[in-house]
Amino acid sequence: MTDLFKSISYFQGEIFALGAAFLWALSSILFKALGKTIRPLELNLIKGVMGFVLFAITSFVIGEVFTSIRPAALIALAISGAVGIGFGDTMFFEAINRLGARRTLLITILAPPMTVIFAWIFLRESLSLVAWVGIVITILGVAWVITEKNKNEQEENKFTWLGIFFAFLAALTQAAGAVLSRWALTESSVSALQSALIRLLAGTVVLLLCCFCGS
């Protein structure tokens, strides 16, 4: 049993990534239902406020001590939250309303390869040949399914390509936000929970400003 737990510990990152993907897929179905009555901007604001409160409570319960953060890392996390959460998640909800959860999630699969490419360009992280092959296969697979006709869906939908555009923007901003967060985490001692709080706060402030300016 000890050996089993030790083996699992070697794949903690992969397990957390799969767990995050599962929860994001589940929440996307709920967001699709909520999107019928709540505008994407307002839905994203509600999500941001609730997420910040729950993360803050969790941080208090586990007794996490907030450490000092370098100004550059703090700015990177704030920009990451504003772009990835404030703008990106709003685009994601817009895409769900137009494409549905299945096709939107399919297009946002492009976020991981985009993240890898951005990390290679800006963080100088090396990529193996296998990684490049995986990126190409993922992009081609997504393009194939997007352009494929589905008889069960309306063939004429004037919002389809707009929805694809929103989903692509969501993937792009998620990738940009992830790379900024990655840089901040490597350049400071901030924890994953603290970085999530900072990103949520920045994203929520941006959404509040958008709601205020739009009212």
Secondary structure as UniProt FT lines:
FT   HELIX           2..9
FT   TURN            10..11
FT   HELIX           12..34
FT   TURN            35..37
FT   HELIX           40..61
FT   TURN            62..63
FT   HELIX           71..80
FT   HELIX           81..88
FT   HELIX           89..99
FT   HELIX           101..107
FT   HELIX           108..110
FT   HELIX           111..122
FT   HELIX           129..147
FT   TURN            151..152
FT   TURN            158..159
FT   HELIX           160..187
FT   HELIX           192..214
//
